[in-house]
Amino acid sequence: MPYVFQYGSNMSAGRLQHPSRIPEAIAVGSAWTESSFEVSFAVRSIKGYAVSGLVPGSPGRKIFGVLFQIERGLIFRDECRVGRKTLDQIEGGGNSYHRVIIPVLSSTNNGVVEAITYLPASHSWEAPTTKEYASHIRDGLAEWNAPPEYRNYIEHILKRALESPANG
Protein backbone atom coordinates (compact mmCIF):
# COMPACT_ATOMS: atom_id res chain seq x y z
CA MET A 1 0.00 0.00 0.00
CA PRO A 2 1.28 3.48 -0.80
CA TYR A 3 2.41 5.87 1.91
CA VAL A 4 0.50 9.14 2.20
CA PHE A 5 1.95 12.17 4.03
CA GLN A 6 -0.66 14.39 5.70
CA TYR A 7 0.41 17.77 7.12
CA GLY A 8 -2.87 19.63 7.74
CA SER A 9 -6.25 18.67 9.19
CA ASN A 10 -5.85 15.03 8.11
CA MET A 11 -2.92 14.55 10.50
CA SER A 12 -5.66 13.80 13.00
CA ALA A 13 -6.43 10.11 12.67
CA GLY A 14 -9.92 10.88 13.97
CA ARG A 15 -10.51 13.15 10.99
CA LEU A 16 -8.92 11.07 8.24
CA GLN A 17 -10.33 7.79 9.59
CA HIS A 18 -13.83 9.23 10.07
CA PRO A 19 -16.47 7.05 8.35
CA SER A 20 -17.17 9.86 5.86
CA ARG A 21 -13.51 9.90 4.82
CA ILE A 22 -11.11 6.93 4.83
CA PRO A 23 -11.64 4.73 7.90
CA GLU A 24 -9.31 2.09 6.41
CA ALA A 25 -6.29 4.43 6.52
CA ILE A 26 -3.52 2.86 8.61
CA ALA A 27 -1.55 5.32 10.74
CA VAL A 28 2.18 4.54 10.43
CA GLY A 29 3.72 7.36 12.47
CA SER A 30 5.04 10.88 12.30
CA ALA A 31 7.38 12.10 9.59
CA TRP A 32 9.21 15.20 8.34
CA THR A 33 9.57 16.47 4.80
CA GLU A 34 13.05 16.20 3.35
CA SER A 35 12.58 19.44 1.39
CA SER A 36 11.85 22.87 2.81
CA PHE A 37 8.36 24.36 2.67
CA GLU A 38 6.25 26.97 4.45
CA VAL A 39 2.69 26.33 5.62
CA SER A 40 0.13 28.65 4.06
CA PHE A 41 -3.61 29.14 4.36
CA ALA A 42 -4.20 30.42 0.85
CA VAL A 43 -6.12 27.45 -0.55
CA ARG A 44 -9.90 27.72 -0.96
CA SER A 45 -11.92 24.79 0.37
CA ILE A 46 -15.12 23.74 -1.38
CA LYS A 47 -16.95 25.28 1.61
CA GLY A 48 -15.29 28.66 0.99
CA TYR A 49 -12.82 28.93 3.87
CA ALA A 50 -9.03 28.79 3.75
CA VAL A 51 -7.27 25.45 4.24
CA SER A 52 -3.61 24.58 4.63
CA GLY A 53 -1.10 24.05 1.89
CA LEU A 54 2.65 23.80 1.54
CA VAL A 55 4.64 26.38 -0.39
CA PRO A 56 7.97 24.98 -1.61
CA GLY A 57 11.18 26.94 -1.37
CA SER A 58 13.31 28.93 0.91
CA PRO A 59 13.77 30.07 3.50
CA GLY A 60 11.33 27.32 4.44
CA ARG A 61 11.65 24.53 6.95
CA LYS A 62 11.07 20.81 7.28
CA ILE A 63 7.35 20.19 7.77
CA PHE A 64 5.96 17.82 10.38
CA GLY A 65 3.19 15.45 9.38
CA VAL A 66 1.85 11.94 9.63
CA LEU A 67 2.38 8.94 7.38
CA PHE A 68 -0.58 6.74 6.60
CA GLN A 69 -0.86 3.71 4.38
CA ILE A 70 -3.94 3.72 2.19
CA GLU A 71 -4.91 1.26 -0.50
CA ARG A 72 -4.77 2.60 -4.04
CA GLY A 73 -8.53 2.30 -4.63
CA LEU A 74 -9.09 4.77 -1.79
CA ILE A 75 -6.50 7.27 -3.05
CA PHE A 76 -6.75 7.46 -6.83
CA ARG A 77 -9.96 8.76 -8.35
CA ASP A 78 -9.53 6.57 -11.45
CA GLU A 79 -9.22 3.40 -9.31
CA CYS A 80 -12.11 4.29 -7.02
CA ARG A 81 -14.27 1.67 -5.36
CA VAL A 82 -17.94 2.05 -6.22
CA GLY A 83 -19.73 4.22 -3.68
CA ARG A 84 -16.54 5.38 -1.94
CA LYS A 85 -14.87 8.74 -1.76
CA THR A 86 -11.15 8.79 -2.62
CA LEU A 87 -8.40 10.87 -1.07
CA ASP A 88 -8.09 12.61 -4.46
CA GLN A 89 -11.71 13.74 -4.07
CA ILE A 90 -11.33 14.70 -0.40
CA GLU A 91 -8.26 16.78 -1.25
CA GLY A 92 -9.90 18.37 -4.29
CA GLY A 93 -7.33 16.63 -6.50
CA GLY A 94 -6.90 18.49 -9.75
CA ASN A 95 -8.73 21.60 -8.54
CA SER A 96 -7.55 22.73 -5.10
CA TYR A 97 -4.51 20.45 -4.83
CA HIS A 98 -2.25 18.37 -7.05
CA ARG A 99 -1.16 14.91 -5.97
CA VAL A 100 2.64 14.61 -5.88
CA ILE A 101 5.23 12.24 -4.44
CA ILE A 102 7.80 13.64 -2.02
CA PRO A 103 10.52 12.09 0.15
CA VAL A 104 9.79 12.15 3.90
CA LEU A 105 11.81 10.97 6.87
CA SER A 106 9.71 8.45 8.79
CA SER A 107 10.02 8.33 12.57
CA THR A 108 8.88 4.71 12.53
CA ASN A 109 11.48 3.09 10.32
CA ASN A 110 14.15 5.82 10.65
CA GLY A 111 14.45 6.04 6.91
CA VAL A 112 13.32 8.09 3.97
CA VAL A 113 10.22 6.89 2.15
CA GLU A 114 8.45 8.19 -0.92
CA ALA A 115 4.98 9.39 0.02
CA ILE A 116 2.00 10.83 -1.79
CA THR A 117 0.95 14.26 -0.61
CA TYR A 118 -1.15 17.10 -1.98
CA LEU A 119 0.28 20.51 -2.82
CA PRO A 120 -1.88 23.54 -3.61
CA ALA A 121 -2.80 24.21 -7.21
CA SER A 122 -2.58 27.92 -6.39
CA HIS A 123 -1.84 30.14 -3.39
CA SER A 124 -4.13 33.03 -4.22
CA TRP A 125 -7.17 32.54 -1.98
CA GLU A 126 -7.70 35.23 0.65
CA ALA A 127 -10.19 34.24 3.32
CA PRO A 128 -9.91 33.21 6.95
CA THR A 129 -9.98 29.60 8.02
CA THR A 130 -12.41 28.26 10.64
CA LYS A 131 -11.94 27.37 14.29
CA GLU A 132 -13.15 23.84 13.51
CA TYR A 133 -10.54 23.36 10.78
CA ALA A 134 -7.81 24.78 13.04
CA SER A 135 -8.85 22.38 15.81
CA HIS A 136 -8.28 19.38 13.51
CA ILE A 137 -4.73 20.57 12.90
CA ARG A 138 -4.12 21.13 16.62
CA ASP A 139 -5.57 17.70 17.39
CA GLY A 140 -3.21 16.05 14.91
CA LEU A 141 -0.18 17.88 16.29
CA ALA A 142 -1.07 16.80 19.85
CA GLU A 143 -1.95 13.24 18.84
CA TRP A 144 1.44 12.75 17.17
CA ASN A 145 3.51 14.69 19.75
CA ALA A 146 4.79 17.37 17.40
CA PRO A 147 7.73 19.22 18.97
CA PRO A 148 6.83 22.41 20.89
CA GLU A 149 8.77 24.67 18.51
CA TYR A 150 6.84 23.26 15.54
CA ARG A 151 3.52 23.69 17.37
CA ASN A 152 4.48 27.33 18.05
CA TYR A 153 5.22 27.82 14.34
CA ILE A 154 1.78 26.44 13.41
CA GLU A 155 0.01 28.43 16.14
CA HIS A 156 1.51 31.64 14.75
CA ILE A 157 0.23 30.77 11.27
CA LEU A 158 -3.18 29.67 12.58
CA LYS A 159 -3.60 32.93 14.49
CA ARG A 160 -3.12 34.90 11.28
CA ALA A 161 -5.29 32.48 9.29
CA LEU A 162 -8.17 32.80 11.77
CA GLU A 163 -8.00 36.60 11.91
CA SER A 164 -7.22 37.89 8.48
CA PRO A 165 -8.06 37.19 4.85
CA ALA A 166 -4.48 38.11 3.95
CA ASN A 167 -3.01 35.16 5.81
CA GLY A 168 -0.56 33.67 3.33
VOLUMLO-607435 format. One line per field, with one value per atom (N, C-alpha, C): atom name; x, y, z. Coordinates in steps of 0.02 Angstrom, whole numbers, plus 32768, in hexadecimal, padded with zeros to 4 digits. Each point is the difference from the previous one (the first is absolute). Layout:
N
a = CA / ...
px = X / ...
py = Y / ...
pz = Z / ...
This chain:
168
a = N / CA / C / N / CA / C / N / CA / C / N / CA / C / N / CA / C / N / CA / C / N / CA / C / N / CA / C / N / CA / C / N / CA / C / N / CA / C / N / CA / C / N / CA / C / N / CA / C / N / CA / C / N / CA / C / N / CA / C / N / CA / C / N / CA / C / N / CA / C / N / CA / C / N / CA / C / N / CA / C / N / CA / C / N / CA / C / N / CA / C / N / CA / C / N / CA / C / N / CA / C / N / CA / C / N / CA / C / N / CA / C / N / CA / C / N / CA / C / N / CA / C / N / CA / C / N / CA / C / N / CA / C / N / CA / C / N / CA / C / N / CA / C / N / CA / C / N / CA / C / N / CA / C / N / CA / C / N / CA / C / N / CA / C / N / CA / C / N / CA / C / N / CA / C / N / CA / C / N / CA / C / N / CA / C / N / CA / C / N / CA / C / N / CA / C / N / CA / C / N / CA / C / N / CA / C / N / CA / C / N / CA / C / N / CA / C / N / CA / C / N / CA / C / N / CA / C / N / CA / C / N / CA / C / N / CA / C / N / CA / C / N / CA / C / N / CA / C / N / CA / C / N / CA / C / N / CA / C / N / CA / C / N / CA / C / N / CA / C / N / CA / C / N / CA / C / N / CA / C / N / CA / C / N / CA / C / N / CA / C / N / CA / C / N / CA / C / N / CA / C / N / CA / C / N / CA / C / N / CA / C / N / CA / C / N / CA / C / N / CA / C / N / CA / C / N / CA / C / N / CA / C / N / CA / C / N / CA / C / N / CA / C / N / CA / C / N / CA / C / N / CA / C / N / CA / C / N / CA / C / N / CA / C / N / CA / C / N / CA / C / N / CA / C / N / CA / C / N / CA / C / N / CA / C / N / CA / C / N / CA / C / N / CA / C / N / CA / C / N / CA / C / N / CA / C / N / CA / C / N / CA / C / N / CA / C / N / CA / C / N / CA / C / N / CA / C / N / CA / C / N / CA / C / N / CA / C / N / CA / C / N / CA / C / N / CA / C / N / CA / C / N / CA / C / N / CA / C / N / CA / C / N / CA / C / N / CA / C / N / CA / C / N / CA / C / N / CA / C / N / CA / C / N / CA / C / N / CA / C / N / CA / C / N / CA / C / N / CA / C / N / CA / C / N / CA / C / N / CA / C / N / CA / C / N / CA / C / N / CA / C / N / CA / C / N / CA / C / N / CA / C / N / CA / C / N / CA / C / N / CA / C / N / CA / C / N / CA / C / N / CA / C / N / CA / C / N / CA / C / N / CA / C / N / CA / C / N / CA / C / N / CA / C / N / CA / C / N / CA / C / N / CA / C / N / CA / C
px = 802A / 7FD6 / 802C / 7FED / 8027 / 7FFF / 8037 / 8003 / 7FE0 / 7FDD / 7FE3 / 8016 / 801C / 8016 / 7FCB / 7FE6 / 7FCD / 801D / 7FF9 / 801F / 7FCE / 7FC1 / 7FCD / 7FCD / 7FC1 / 7FCA / 7FFD / 8018 / 7FFE / 8039 / 802B / 802F / 7FDA / 7FC7 / 7FD6 / 7FE2 / 8013 / 7FE4 / 7FB4 / 7FE6 / 7FB8 / 7FDE / 8021 / 7FE3 / 8008 / 803E / 800A / 7FDB / 7FFE / 7FE1 / 7FB5 / 7FE4 / 7FB8 / 7FDA / 7FC7 / 7FDA / 7FF1 / 7FFB / 7FF1 / 803F / 803A / 803F / 801E / 8037 / 8022 / 800F / 7FCD / 800A / 8035 / 800E / 8031 / 8049 / 800A / 8045 / 8024 / 803D / 8029 / 8035 / 7FFC / 8032 / 8042 / 8035 / 8043 / 8029 / 7FFE / 8026 / 800F / 8022 / 8011 / 8039 / 8008 / 8034 / 800E / 8038 / 8015 / 8011 / 7FEE / 8013 / 804C / 801B / 8048 / 800E / 7FD2 / 8008 / 7FE2 / 8013 / 7FE6 / 7FC1 / 7FD1 / 7FC0 / 7FED / 7FCC / 7FDE / 7FB6 / 7FDF / 7FB9 / 7FDA / 7FCE / 7FD8 / 7FB6 / 7FD7 / 7FB7 / 7FE2 / 8018 / 7FE9 / 7FE0 / 7FE3 / 7FDD / 7FB6 / 7FD5 / 7FB8 / 7FE2 / 7FDD / 7FDC / 7FBF / 7FE1 / 7FC0 / 7FC9 / 800B / 7FD0 / 8010 / 8036 / 800E / 802F / 801C / 8030 / 8046 / 8032 / 8046 / 8015 / 8026 / 801D / 804A / 8023 / 8049 / 801D / 803B / 8026 / 804A / 802A / 8048 / 8019 / 802A / 8020 / 8049 / 8017 / 8046 / 8030 / 803D / 8034 / 8020 / 8026 / 8025 / 7FE7 / 8005 / 802A / 7FE4 / 7FC3 / 7FE0 / 801C / 7FE0 / 8014 / 7FE6 / 8018 / 7FE5 / 7FBA / 7FD0 / 7FBB / 7FEF / 7FE2 / 7FEA / 7FBE / 7FF7 / 7FC1 / 7FFB / 7FCF / 7FF2 / 7FFE / 8020 / 7FFD / 7FC6 / 7FDA / 7FCC / 800E / 7FE6 / 7FFE / 7FB7 / 7FF3 / 7FBC / 8001 / 7FD0 / 7FFF / 7FF0 / 801B / 7FFC / 7FB8 / 7FD1 / 7FBB / 7FDD / 8021 / 7FE5 / 8028 / 8032 / 8028 / 7FEE / 8009 / 7FFC / 7FB9 / 7FEB / 7FBC / 7FF1 / 8031 / 7FF4 / 8001 / 8010 / 7FFE / 7FCD / 7FD3 / 7FCF / 7FD3 / 7FF4 / 7FCE / 7FBB / 7FD1 / 7FBC / 7FE3 / 7FE4 / 7FDF / 802F / 8040 / 8031 / 801F / 8011 / 8024 / 804A / 8027 / 8048 / 8024 / 803F / 8027 / 8008 / 8006 / 8001 / 7FC3 / 7FC6 / 7FC2 / 7FFF / 8014 / 8001 / 802E / 8039 / 8032 / 7FF3 / 7FC9 / 7FF2 / 8032 / 801A / 8034 / 7FF0 / 802F / 7FF7 / 7FE4 / 7FDC / 7FE5 / 8024 / 7FF7 / 8020 / 8048 / 800D / 8042 / 8014 / 8042 / 801C / 8022 / 7FF3 / 8021 / 8048 / 802F / 8047 / 801F / 803C / 8027 / 803D / 800A / 8039 / 8024 / 8041 / 8023 / 7FF3 / 7FF2 / 7FF6 / 8028 / 8018 / 8026 / 7FCE / 7FF8 / 7FD1 / 801D / 7FDB / 8017 / 7FFB / 7FD8 / 7FF4 / 8038 / 8015 / 8035 / 8043 / 8004 / 803E / 8020 / 7FD6 / 8019 / 7FD4 / 8019 / 7FDB / 7FD3 / 7FC1 / 7FD1 / 7FE1 / 7FEB / 7FDC / 7FB6 / 7FE1 / 7FBB / 7FD8 / 7FC2 / 7FD1 / 7FEC / 7FFD / 7FE2 / 7FDD / 7FE0 / 7FDA / 801A / 8016 / 8018 / 7FCD / 7FF9 / 7FCE / 8009 / 7FC8 / 8001 / 800F / 7FEC / 8010 / 8002 / 801D / 8006 / 7FDF / 7FCA / 7FE5 / 7FC1 / 7FE4 / 7FC2 / 800D / 7FD3 / 8006 / 7FBF / 7FFD / 7FC7 / 801A / 7FDE / 8016 / 7FEE / 8022 / 7FED / 7FCD / 7FEB / 7FCE / 8020 / 7FE0 / 8018 / 7FFD / 7FCD / 7FF9 / 803B / 8010 / 8038 / 8042 / 800A / 803D / 8004 / 7FC7 / 8000 / 8016 / 7FF0 / 8017 / 804C / 801D / 8049 / 801F / 7FE5 / 801A / 7FFA / 7FC7 / 7FF7 / 8035 / 800E / 8032 / 8046 / 8011 / 8041 / 8007 / 7FCB / 8002 / 8002 / 7FD6 / 7FFC / 8043 / 8027 / 803F / 803D / 7FF4 / 8036 / 8031 / 7FE5 / 802A / 802B / 803E / 802A / 7FE3 / 800C / 7FE4 / 8012 / 803D / 8012 / 7FD9 / 7FF0 / 7FD7 / 7FB7 / 7FE6 / 7FBD / 7FFB / 8034 / 8001 / 7FFE / 8027 / 8000 / 7FB9 / 7FDF / 7FBC / 7FCE / 8007 / 7FD3 / 8005 / 803C / 800A / 7FDB / 8005 / 7FE0 / 7FB4 / 7FE9 / 7FB8 / 7FE1 / 8024 / 7FE6 / 7FF2 / 8030 / 7FF6 / 7FC8 / 7FFD / 7FCE / 7FBA / 7FF8 / 7FBE / 7FEA / 802F / 7FF0 / 7FF8 / 8028 / 8007 / 7FF9 / 7FDF / 7FFE / 8044 / 802C / 8043 / 802E / 7FF8 / 8023 / 803C / 800B / 8034 / 8043
py = 7FC5 / 803B / 803E / 8032 / 803E / 8025 / 8024 / 802E / 8042 / 8020 / 8042 / 802D / 803B / 8030 / 8035 / 8007 / 8033 / 8033 / 8040 / 8036 / 8032 / 7FFB / 802F / 7FDF / 800B / 7FE7 / 7FB3 / 7FE0 / 7FB7 / 7FDF / 8027 / 7FE2 / 7FDD / 801B / 7FE2 / 7FBF / 7FC9 / 7FBF / 8001 / 8022 / 8004 / 8021 / 802F / 8022 / 7FD4 / 7FEA / 7FDA / 7FBD / 7FE0 / 7FBF / 8004 / 803C / 8008 / 7FD8 / 7FE2 / 7FD8 / 8025 / 8043 / 8025 / 800C / 7FED / 8009 / 7FBC / 7FEE / 7FC2 / 7FD8 / 7FDE / 7FDB / 7FC9 / 7FE9 / 7FCA / 8019 / 8041 / 801B / 7FE5 / 7FE9 / 7FE4 / 8034 / 8017 / 8030 / 7FDC / 801B / 7FE2 / 8024 / 8042 / 8027 / 8045 / 8027 / 8044 / 7FFF / 8038 / 8006 / 804A / 800D / 8044 / 8002 / 8037 / 8007 / 8004 / 7FE7 / 8007 / 8045 / 801B / 8042 / 8035 / 803E / 8039 / 801C / 8010 / 801E / 8033 / 8027 / 8028 / 7FED / 8001 / 7FF2 / 8041 / 7FFB / 8039 / 7FEE / 8033 / 7FF7 / 8028 / 7FF3 / 8025 / 7FD2 / 7FC9 / 7FD0 / 8004 / 8005 / 8005 / 7FBA / 7FF3 / 7FC1 / 8004 / 7FC6 / 8001 / 8023 / 8007 / 8023 / 804B / 8016 / 8048 / 801D / 7FD7 / 8019 / 7FE9 / 8021 / 7FF0 / 7FBF / 7FD7 / 7FC2 / 8000 / 7FD4 / 8001 / 7FE4 / 8019 / 7FE8 / 800D / 7FDE / 8009 / 8027 / 8032 / 8028 / 7FEC / 7FE3 / 7FEB / 803B / 7FF5 / 8032 / 8016 / 8035 / 8018 / 8046 / 8016 / 7FDD / 7FBC / 7FFB / 7FC0 / 7FD9 / 7FC8 / 7FD3 / 7FBB / 7FCF / 7FBD / 8001 / 7FDF / 8001 / 7FBD / 8006 / 7FC6 / 7FE7 / 7FBF / 7FE4 / 7FB7 / 7FDE / 7FBB / 7FD5 / 7FC6 / 7FCF / 7FD0 / 7FF5 / 7FCD / 7FD1 / 7FC4 / 7FD3 / 7FF9 / 8009 / 7FFF / 7FD9 / 7FD3 / 7FD9 / 802D / 7FED / 8029 / 8013 / 7FD1 / 800D / 8034 / 8013 / 8035 / 8040 / 8000 / 803C / 801D / 7FD6 / 8017 / 8000 / 8039 / 8008 / 7FCD / 7FF3 / 7FD2 / 7FB6 / 7FF1 / 7FBB / 7FF8 / 802F / 8006 / 7FC3 / 7FEC / 7FCD / 8020 / 7FDA / 8019 / 8017 / 803C / 801A / 801B / 8006 / 8019 / 8041 / 802A / 803D / 7FF0 / 801D / 7FF5 / 803C / 7FF5 / 8038 / 8037 / 7FED / 8032 / 802E / 7FE3 / 8028 / 802A / 7FE2 / 8024 / 803C / 7FF7 / 8035 / 802E / 7FF6 / 802B / 7FF7 / 7FC2 / 7FF1 / 801A / 8026 / 801C / 8047 / 8012 / 8043 / 8028 / 7FED / 8024 / 7FEA / 7FC0 / 7FE3 / 7FD3 / 7FF6 / 7FD0 / 7FC9 / 7FC2 / 7FC7 / 7FFC / 7FFC / 7FF9 / 7FCC / 7FEC / 7FD2 / 8026 / 7FFE / 8022 / 7FD0 / 800B / 7FD7 / 801C / 7FD4 / 8013 / 7FD1 / 801B / 7FD9 / 7FE5 / 7FBF / 7FDF / 7FF5 / 8011 / 7FF4 / 7FB6 / 7FDB / 7FBA / 7FD2 / 8009 / 7FD3 / 8024 / 803E / 8027 / 8004 / 8001 / 8006 / 802D / 8010 / 802A / 7FD3 / 8014 / 7FDC / 8032 / 7FE7 / 8028 / 7FFE / 803B / 8003 / 802F / 7FEE / 802B / 8038 / 803D / 8037 / 802D / 8033 / 802E / 8046 / 8020 / 8044 / 802D / 803E / 802D / 800D / 8003 / 8011 / 804A / 8029 / 8047 / 8018 / 803B / 801C / 8045 / 8008 / 8044 / 800D / 7FCF / 800B / 802C / 802E / 802C / 8000 / 7FD4 / 7FFB / 7FE0 / 800D / 7FE0 / 7FB5 / 7FDC / 7FBA / 7FFE / 7FC5 / 7FFA / 7FE3 / 800D / 7FE3 / 7FB4 / 7FE5 / 7FB7 / 7FE2 / 801F / 7FE7 / 8005 / 8039 / 8009 / 7FCC / 7FEE / 7FCE / 7FBB / 7FEF / 7FC0 / 7FFF / 8038 / 8005 / 7FFA / 8025 / 7FFD / 7FB9 / 7FE0 / 7FBB / 7FD1 / 8007 / 7FD6 / 800C / 803F / 8010 / 7FE2 / 8004 / 7FE4 / 7FB4 / 7FE3 / 7FB7 / 7FE1 / 8022 / 7FE5 / 8020 / 8024 / 801D / 802A / 802D / 802F / 8027 / 800F / 8026 / 8045 / 8019 / 8041 / 8039 / 8002 / 8037 / 7FFC / 7FC3 / 7FFA / 8015 / 7FEC / 8015 / 804B / 8020 / 804A / 801F / 7FE3 / 8017 / 7FFC / 7FC7 / 7FF8 / 802E / 8008 / 802E / 8047 / 8016 / 8043 / 8006 / 7FCE / 8001 / 7FFA / 7FD5 / 7FF9 / 8041 / 8023 / 803F / 8031 / 8006 / 802C / 7FE6 / 7FBE / 7FE3 / 8007 / 8001 / 8008 / 8049 / 802E / 8047 / 8025 / 7FEF / 802C / 7FDC / 8020 / 7FE2 / 7FFF / 802C / 8002 / 7FD9 / 7FBD / 7FD7 / 7FDA / 8004 / 7FD7 / 8016
pz = 8000 / 8000 / 8000 / 7FDA / 7FFE / 8043 / 800C / 8039 / 7FEA / 802F / 7FF5 / 803A / 7FEF / 8032 / 8008 / 803E / 800E / 8030 / 7FF0 / 8027 / 801C / 7FEE / 8015 / 802C / 7FF2 / 802A / 8002 / 7FCB / 7FFD / 8027 / 8022 / 802F / 8037 / 8012 / 8034 / 7FE5 / 8020 / 7FEA / 8007 / 8032 / 8009 / 7FC5 / 7FE0 / 7FC6 / 7FC1 / 7FF3 / 7FC2 / 8003 / 803B / 8006 / 8010 / 7FFD / 800B / 7FCA / 8011 / 7FCE / 7FBF / 8002 / 7FC3 / 7FD6 / 801A / 7FDC / 7FF0 / 8021 / 7FEF / 8041 / 801A / 803F / 7FFB / 7FC4 / 7FF6 / 8002 / 8002 / 8002 / 803D / 7FF5 / 8037 / 8013 / 803E / 8019 / 800A / 7FE2 / 8005 / 8035 / 8000 / 8031 / 7FE4 / 8029 / 7FEA / 7FCE / 7FDD / 7FCD / 7FF5 / 7FE0 / 7FED / 7FB6 / 7FDF / 7FBA / 7FFB / 7FCB / 7FF2 / 7FE3 / 7FD9 / 7FE2 / 802D / 7FF2 / 8027 / 7FE1 / 802C / 7FEC / 8035 / 7FF2 / 8032 / 7FFE / 803A / 8003 / 7FF1 / 7FD6 / 7FEB / 8008 / 8007 / 8000 / 7FC7 / 7FC4 / 7FC5 / 7FCD / 8018 / 7FD5 / 8012 / 7FCE / 800C / 8004 / 8038 / 8007 / 7FD8 / 7FF4 / 7FDC / 8029 / 8042 / 802A / 8006 / 7FDF / 7FFC / 8035 / 802B / 8030 / 7FED / 801D / 7FF0 / 8023 / 7FDB / 801B / 7FF3 / 8022 / 7FFF / 7FBF / 7FF0 / 7FC8 / 800D / 7FDB / 8006 / 7FC5 / 800E / 7FCD / 7FFE / 7FC8 / 7FFC / 7FFF / 8016 / 7FF8 / 8040 / 7FF8 / 803A / 8012 / 803F / 8030 / 8012 / 8011 / 800C / 803B / 800C / 8037 / 7FF0 / 8025 / 7FFB / 8020 / 7FE1 / 8018 / 8021 / 803A / 8027 / 7FE4 / 8000 / 7FEA / 8015 / 7FE5 / 8012 / 7FC1 / 8005 / 7FCA / 800D / 7FCB / 8001 / 7FC6 / 8005 / 7FC6 / 7FED / 7FC0 / 7FE6 / 7FBF / 7FF8 / 7FC2 / 7FC5 / 7FC7 / 7FC3 / 7FED / 8008 / 7FED / 802C / 8038 / 802B / 7FF9 / 7FD5 / 7FF2 / 7FBC / 7FCD / 7FBB / 7FE5 / 7FE9 / 7FE5 / 7FC9 / 7FD5 / 7FC8 / 8014 / 803E / 8019 / 8038 / 8003 / 8037 / 8006 / 803F / 800E / 7FF7 / 7FE8 / 7FF6 / 8043 / 8001 / 803B / 8035 / 7FF1 / 8031 / 7FE8 / 802F / 7FF2 / 8003 / 7FD1 / 8001 / 8020 / 8012 / 801B / 7FCC / 7FC0 / 7FCB / 8004 / 800B / 8005 / 803F / 8039 / 803F / 7FFB / 7FE0 / 7FFA / 7FC5 / 7FDD / 7FC7 / 7FC8 / 7FFA / 7FCF / 7FBB / 7FE4 / 7FBF / 8001 / 8035 / 8006 / 8036 / 803F / 8037 / 800A / 7FF8 / 800B / 7FC7 / 7FF9 / 7FD2 / 8028 / 7FED / 8020 / 7FE8 / 802E / 7FEF / 802E / 7FEF / 802B / 8019 / 8042 / 801E / 8030 / 800B / 8032 / 8046 / 802F / 8046 / 802C / 8038 / 8030 / 8033 / 8001 / 802D / 8045 / 8033 / 8045 / 8013 / 7FDA / 8010 / 7FEA / 7FC1 / 7FE7 / 7FF9 / 8019 / 7FFF / 7FBA / 7FCE / 7FBD / 7FD6 / 7FC5 / 7FD1 / 7FD6 / 7FFA / 7FD5 / 7FD0 / 7FC8 / 7FCF / 8013 / 8006 / 8016 / 7FD3 / 7FF6 / 7FDD / 802F / 7FE6 / 8026 / 7FCD / 8019 / 7FD5 / 800B / 7FC9 / 8002 / 7FDD / 8018 / 7FE3 / 7FB6 / 7FDD / 7FB9 / 7FF8 / 8032 / 8000 / 8048 / 800A / 8043 / 8003 / 7FDC / 7FF8 / 8028 / 8024 / 8024 / 803D / 800C / 803A / 8027 / 8032 / 802D / 8040 / 8038 / 803D / 8000 / 802B / 800B / 8039 / 8014 / 8036 / 803F / 8038 / 803F / 7FFE / 7FE1 / 7FFB / 7FD9 / 7FC6 / 7FD8 / 8027 / 8022 / 8028 / 8037 / 801D / 8037 / 7FE7 / 7FC1 / 7FE4 / 7FFB / 7FEC / 7FFB / 8045 / 8030 / 8045 / 801C / 7FF3 / 8018 / 7FE3 / 7FC0 / 7FE0 / 801D / 800B / 801D / 8046 / 8028 / 8044 / 7FFE / 7FD6 / 7FFA / 7FEE / 7FD7 / 7FE8 / 8021 / 8037 / 8028 / 7FD8 / 7FD9 / 7FDA / 8032 / 7FEF / 802E / 800F / 803D / 8013 / 7FD0 / 7FE7 / 7FD2 / 7FBF / 7FE9 / 7FC4 / 800F / 8039 / 8013 / 8004 / 801B / 8003 / 7FBA / 7FD3 / 7FBA / 7FE3 / 8009 / 7FE5 / 8024 / 8041 / 8024 / 7FE6 / 7FF1 / 7FE4 / 7FBD / 7FD6 / 7FBE / 8009 / 802E / 800B / 8019 / 802C / 801B / 7FC6 / 7FD3 / 7FC6 / 7FD3 / 7FF6 / 7FD4 / 801B / 8042 / 801E / 8001 / 8000 / 8006 / 7FBF / 7FCF / 7FC7 / 7FBE / 7FCF / 7FBE / 7FDE / 8012 / 7FE2 / 802D / 8000 / 8031 / 7FE4 / 7FBF / 7FE0 / 8014
